[in-house]
Amino acid sequence: MAPLSWRFDNRYARLPDALFAYAKPARARDPRLVVFNETLACSLGLDPDLSDRAQLAALLSGNTLPEGAQPIAQAYAGHQFGHFAMLGDGRALLLGEHLCPDGQRVDVQFKGSGPTPFSRRGDGRAALGPMLREHLISEAMHALGIPTTRSLAVVATGEAVLRENILDGAVLTRIAASHLRVGTFEYVAARNDPSLLDALIAFTIDRHYPACREAERPALALLEAVIERQAFLIAEWMRVGFIHGVMNTDNMSLCGETIDYGPCAFLDVYDPATAFSSIDRGRRYAFGNQPQIAQWNLARLAEALMPAIDADGDRALDLAQHAIERFGDLFARYHLDVMRRKLGLDDDTRADDDQADDAPLIEQLLDWMQSRKADYTQSFRMLGEGLIPAERLATDTTLSDWHTRWQARLNRSKRSAAETSAAMNANNPIYIARNHQVEAALEAATGPVLDIVPFEKLLTVLRTPYAAQPECEAYAAPPPPGGRPYQTFCGT
């Protein structure tokens, strides 16, 4: 009996072969299952059989290919820190497209499974630490209610990976609505092949935006739909203080999922200029820059789509520019909505003057948090639970004045105090993937002793981020003062 009940229908592999290259996973010397997401497997209808972990490890390392799999490395380009490059899956393989019982179609991708034709002299391998990091944070994001790719499993390969140090190798199995990216269209645009562009547009619309087929200009409708989803996604990142860290166009999914958890992190102290990535020296992808970068990336998508938007280049440019300009208003609307929810202001009884007053009320709180170096997650949760210390209000006139205005705004709502608190707590997590706790868990899981227990405990807490859990207070705490500045790395 197969350990997983895959049902593959690989439509991407039936596209023109310029969009991918056939490849096979490199054989892992001694695969060992480190973590397996049984809940996800069941939701995908995979009917997992965990009785033979060795067989499961062989399957999820690529040593055994399931029936119906058709491994390919996808071709794409991308602007990396603003600079264009032709890329492609250098260490990942799309194993196939799995059909779920509900009719949903998901990509099944191996990450770290060895070299491909796009590896550019790289080894195509991944290290255990970064793969566990992606597993942990993608599951945390899913639990927070944010669209994201997910991790089905991490398998240690039993082989060494040489980076700055010698590390344990691993393969992650990633599940995504698709791996179509802005960079996929940039790749096609660079080839200047109208038939290839038409084929990719038709595939993307069929996969994610079928309503666009009926539009007067399907390519323009596709662009507008992607813009809408990206505006929503970035607002959700801002809601929980998430910093992607490497918002290159090849890491921007067209279906609106968060993808690629390399140098990502979460805010502790609120500061829009916060950036943790070791390679983001100019803070291009800092927390507060994420909306503008998303719009910049979408402009690159618009450029790639222009030949299909209208045969008249000037007309295509005008239509594309108008669509891109809408991003600012869309993001502002979504961002205002999530911040209202964080402050309990989201109800259907607010008057027009309340709507006008809400934006400055939100900005005043954020300004206070930045000036006081307040913890982003804790501050909102304490407001929702009424835990701002009375002595703090008595001694901090800026906070006290703001609190008075906020309470007056809440008093104009028809909701009770208990209902407001419940609404706030549903949008303000107690637990996020605190950077210092993530590093501690990964250090234990990849150290000489290979202790996975701290990792599993942290993962369990993060799967219920909005509800208090007994004896888990430490997981809600910010890092201790006086530590070294936190830094993340891409893991390639």
N, C-alpha and C positions, 0 to 999 in steps of 0.2 A: 504493500500500500504506500502511495506517495505521501510524504509528510504534509504537503500543502496541495489544495485542490485548485490549481491555476486554470483559468479559462482565457486563453490568449486569442486576440484578434488584432493583428499588428498592421493597422492601416498606415501608420507613418512609413513603414518599410515598403509600402506600395507607392509612395510618392517618387518623383524623379530621383535617381540615385545621386545627383549632385548634392542632395540635402543630407547625406549620411555616408558612412563607410561601414562595411561589414567587419566585425572583429569578434574575437572570443575572449572570455576571461582567462587570465593567466592562472595556472594551477597553484593552489595554496598548499604549502608543504604539510601543515598540520592544523587544519581548521578547527576552531573551538568556539562554540556559541557563547558569547558573553552576555548579551541581553536579547530578549525576544519580546515583541509587543503583541501579546496574545489577544488583548482587547481589540487592537486594530485588525489583526488577522481574522478574528471572528466577524468584525463589521464588514470586512471585504468578502465574506463568504468562503474563506480559505479552508475552513474545517481543520484547524491545525492538529497534527498528531505529534505530541511532545514526548512520546515514549522512547524514541530513538534520537537523542540529541546529536549523535555523530552523523546520522543521515541528514538531519536538518542543517547542521553546520556545513556538510558537503554541498547541499543545495544552495545555501545562502552565501557561500564563498565563491560559487561558480565552478566548483569541481564537478558537479553534476548539473546538467542543464535540464529543466523540466520540459515535458512534451509541449510543443507549440511555441517555445521561446525562439526568438529570432534576434540575437544580439546585434545591435548596431551602435556606432558612435555618431552622435548628431553633429552636423556642421553648423557653426554660427560664427558671427563676428562680435565685436563689442568695443565700446569706448571705455577704456580702463583709466580711471582718473583723468578723463577728458581726452585721451589719446586713442585713436582708432587702431584696431588690430584684427586680423583674421585669426580665428581661434578654432573652436571645436572641442568635443569631449576628449580631453587628453588623459583622463583617468576615470572615465565613467562609461558605462554601457547601458543603453536602453534595452533591457531584457525582453520587454514586450508590453503590450497593452492588455490589461486584465479586465474582463467584464464581470462586474459585481452582480449579485442576484437582483438588485433593484434597477439594473440597466445602466448604472453609472460605469464609466470607462476611466481607468486610472493607469498611469505609467508606472512600471516597475523598473527601477534603475539601480544598478550596482555602482557604487562609488568607491574607488580604490582597488579596482579589479585588474589592474595591469595596463600596459601600454596599448595605445590605439594608433591609427594612422595620423591622429592629430596631437600626439604627445610632445612633439617638438623637442626631442632628446630627453624628455622626462621619463621617470620610471613607471608612471601610471599608478603608483601605489599611494596608499593613505596610511597615516599613523593611527593607532588606537585612540589616543587622547582626543584629537579633533573629531573623530567619528562618534565617540561617546558624547562629546560636547553637542554635536548636531542632534543626536538622539534625544538628549536631555532637554535642550532648549526648544526644539521643534515641538516636543510633547508639552512643554510648559506653555508655549504660544497657543497650541490647540486648546488646552484647558482654559486659557484666558479668553477664548472665543475669537481668536484672530485667525483669518485665513492663512493656511500654511501647508507646505509639504510636511510629510510625516516620515518617521523612521520605523520600519518593520523589525529590523534586527541589526546587530553589530556582531561580526564574527572576527575573532583574532585569527590571523593566517599562519602563525607559527614561524614567521619570517621577519627579519630585521629590515627596517626602512631607515636609510641614511638621510638625515636632514642636518641641522647644526649638531645634533647628537644622534646616536643610534637608538631607534625607537621600535616598539612592537608594531608590526603591520596589522591592518584590519580592513574589512570590507563592510560598508554600510548599505543596506537595502532601503532605498528611498521610494516612497509612494507619493505621486503628485497627480493633480488633475491633468497636467501635461508638463512637458519641459520646453514648450514654446516660449521664446524670449523676444524682447526687443532686438537683441543681437541676431536672432534667426532671420529677421527681415533685413537687418543691415547687411548680413552676409549675401542675401539674394540681391539686394540693391547693388552691392559691389560687383556682382557678376553681370549686371545689366542684361538680364534675361527676362523679358516680359512674360513669357509662358511659364517660367518658373515662379515668378511673382504671383501670377494668377492662380497657379496650383496651390501655393502656400496660403494665399488669402482664402481660397475656397475651403481648404482643409481646416484652417483656424476658425472660420465662421461655422463650419459644420460641427466642429468639436466643442466650441464654447459659446458662440453667439448666433444660433440659428435664425433668430429674428432678423438679423442683418441681411439675410438672403433676399428679403422682400423690399429692401430700401432702394431708392433711386440710384444711389451711389453706394454699393455694398462696402467698398474699401473705406470710404469716409465714415459710414456707420460703424464699421469695425473699430476705427480709430477712436470715435466718440465713446464707444462702449468700453474700450480699454482704459481711456482717460477716467471714466466714471469709477471703474473698479479700483484704479490706482489711487484716486483721491480718497476713496473710502478706506483703503488699506493703510495709507500713510497716516490718516487721522487715527486709526486704531492703534498704530505703533505709538503715536504721541500720547494716547490715552494711558498706556501702561509704562511709558518711559523707555521704550525699546529703541536702541541705536543699531541699525543694520551693520554699519561699519564699512561696507564695500558695495555701494549702490552703482556699480558699473552696469552698463546697458545689458551685458550678458547675464546679469543677475536680476533682471527685472522680468518677472513672469507675466505673460499676456493674459493669463486667466485670473490674475489678481491674488495669487498666493505669495506668501513670503517664501523665498528660496535662497539657499546658501547661507549657512550659519558659521562662517569662518570667524572674522574678528568682531562679531556682534557682542553687545553687552546691554546692561540696563542701567539707567540713571540711579545713583544714590542721591547725592546732593543735586538739587535742581539748578541747572545752568545750561541754557541753550547751546553754548559753545562746547559742550562736552563731546570729546571724541577719544576713543580708547585705542584705536587701531595703530599698530606700530608703523604701518606704511602710509598712514594718512597724516603726513607731517603738516600739510596745509589746512587740516580740518575741513576738507571739502565735504566730508560726509558726517559732520557733527550733527548732534540731535536736532538743533533748530534749523539746519540747512536741508533737512530731508524733503520737505515739500518742494522747495525750489529745484533740488536735484531731480526729483521725480518728474517735474515739468520739463526740465532740460532733457531728460532721457526720452520722454514722450515726444519731444520735438524731433529727436532722431528717428523715432518710429514714423512720425508724420512725413519726414523727408523720404524715407524708404517707400512709403505707400503712395507718394504723390503721382507717379506715372499711372497708377490704377484709379486714382480719385477722379481725374479729369484729363482728357487728351490735350487740352489747352493748359500749358504750363503755368501761365499767370493765374488762370482760374483755379487750378489745383492748389497753387500757393496760397491764394486768398482763403480758400475753404479750409486748408490745413491750418493756417495761422489762426483763423477764427476758432477752430476746434481747440487748439492748444491754449489759446487765451482763456477759454472757459475753465481750464483746470483751476486757476486761482479762486474763482468764485465757488466751484464745486468743493474744493478742499476747505475753504473758509466755512462753508455751510456744514460740512461733515465735522470739522474740528469744533466748531461752536456747539454742535449737537452733542458730541462726546463730552466736552467740558461741562455743558449744562447737566448732563447725566451724572458726572462726577460730583457736582455740587448740589444735586437734588433739585435742579431747576427745570427738569424735563417733565412738563405736564401740559395737557391740552387746554388749561384754563388761563395761561399767561396772556396778558394783554400786549398790544403792540408796543407800548412804552416799556414794558418789562423786557421784551426782546431787545430793544435798543439799549437798555441798561445792562443787560447780561454780559455783553462783550467786555465793557470796561471793568465790570466787577471781577470777571475772570482774570483779566490782565493785571489788575491790582493785586490779586492774590499771588499770581506767578511772580510779579515784581518783588513782593514781600519775601516769597520763598527764596528767590535768588539772592536778595540782599542779606538774608539771615542764614544762608547756606542750609536751608531746611531740606530734609529728606522728602523726595517727591512722593513715594508710595505711602510712607507713614503719615505724612501731613493730611492727605486726602482721606485716608482711612480713619484717622483720629477725628476729623470733622464729621464724618458720617456717624461715628459712634459717640459723639459729644464728649470727647476726651481731651479737648484743649484745656490745659490746666488754668484754673481761675487766676492764679498768680501771674501766669503769662499774659493773660488779657489785661490784668491790672497794671502791668509794668511796660507793656509794649503798646503804645497808643496807636501805632499804625495798624497792628493786627486787631486791636480792639475796635477801632473805627470801621475797619473792613467787616469785622464780625457782626457789628450792629447793622450795617447795610445789608449784609447777607441774610440775617435773620428777618429783617423787614421784608426782603424779597420773598423769603419762604412763607412768611405770614400771609402773603397775598395769594398763595396757592390753596386749593381746596383739600389737599392731602393732609393727613394727620402727620404729627412728628414721627410716629413709628413708621408710617408708610414712606416718608421721605428718607429716613435712615435706612430702611430696607432697600430702597431704590439706589441710594448711594453705595451701599455695601455690595450690591450686585455689579457695580461698575468699577469699584476701587478694591483691588486685591489686597489681601494681607501678605501673601507670599508671592514673590517673583524670584526668578533665577538670579539671586544675589551673586555678584561677581566673585566675592571672596569665598562663598560657599561652593560655587561651581568649581573653582580652582582646587579647593580642598578635597572635594569628592573625586575629581579627576586625578589628582596627585595620588590618592589612595588606590584608585582603580588601575593606575598604570605604573605604580611603584614596584620596588623589588618584591614585595609580598603579594601584590595584586589583590587588594581587598576591595571587592565590589559592593560591600554592604553600605558604606556611606553614600555611594552613588545611588543605590536602590532606595535608600531612605529618603534622600533629597527628591528623587523622582516621584516617590509616593506623595510627598507633601505638595509638590508642585502640581499634581493632578487634581487637587481640590483647592485652588488658590483663593477663593472668596469666603471660605468658611474656616473659622477658628478650629484648630486641631489640638487635642490634648498633648501637653508636654512638647509643643513645637514652637515655643516662643522664640527660641534662638534662630529659627529659620526666617522670622519676620524682622530680625534686627539688622540695622545697617552695619557696615564694617567698623571694627574698632578704630578709634582715632589714632592718628600717628603712623598709620601704615604707609608703605610705599605707594606711589601713584600706580593705579591699575593700568595694565597694558594687555591688549589682545593681539593675536597673530593669526595669519590666514590659514595655516595648517597645510599648505601645499608642499 
